[in-house]
């Protein structure tokens, strides 16, 4: 099985050939430790990969885990089921900090990121409908912010599948994805009071408005580069797409050999490597035969762009 694909100046390859995830998600490059963090939501597992030593560590928790972000004071923040929790890696001790209400459904946390002030933002999603792995209760999710003083605030309601979060370098705009309507939203952002409100919601990118919308899939996790462009994983069509958030134009498309791409982040010593997570969940036998690397974590090099250091929780 071919494990490296060269496309012009760009190369797509398996980052961790020994691991396949049911639902890989939430990649975060730990700039301090120079390690890649990510989760397998359905395996309830948090992973830490040392790219230099090619060493993979993991901790398995008691519930689904939607995301992992380092804490400045040590340990990691995780979205654990319906709880925001702290994970101590060495002892594997989990301390639950807040639990969100059921809201009439079996909702759970999904993606998460920290803003430039070090607040932990994480969103929830509704329960899976019947046995269809791609159908979830609509508008049952919400977006929350855990402030650095430990208080939890609900900031957005009626979300279907809460996903990617990015802040602009001037700290004046927050971008946010709700996957089901296929839209990326922009909110005005005040870094000093960001946990209190996110006003002026508007649609920045609408997947439904593109000529090739039928082959774009659903927007999932995202990251940004030093030029302010957004890199978004496309669930269902094996793509990472780059957009200019100011014009809404699609700039580039990177094909990944796994249809269910979930998220991406820039990493490596120079932050010029793009790491991409993917899933096997819900794939048919035919899909797995065509894309046997589904569920793998990929590394894309030669893009000619760099990312920014990821924010950590300051609380």
Secondary structure, DSSP 8 states (H G I E B T S, - for coil): ---EEEETTEEEEES-TT---SBEEEEEEETTTTEEEEEETTTTEEEEEETTTTEEEEEE-SS-EEEEEEBTTSSEEEEETTEEEEEETTTTEEEEEEE---TTTT-EEEEEEE-TT--EEEEEE--B-TT-TT-B-TT-EEEEEE-TTS-EEEEEEEESBEEEEEE-TTS-EEEEEETTTTEEEEEE--TTTTTT-----EEEEEGGGSTTGGGT-EEEEEEEBTTS-EEEEEETTTEEEEE-TTT--EEEEEE-SSSBEEEEEEESTTS-EEEEEEB-TT--HHHHHH-TTTT--EEEE--S--B-----B--
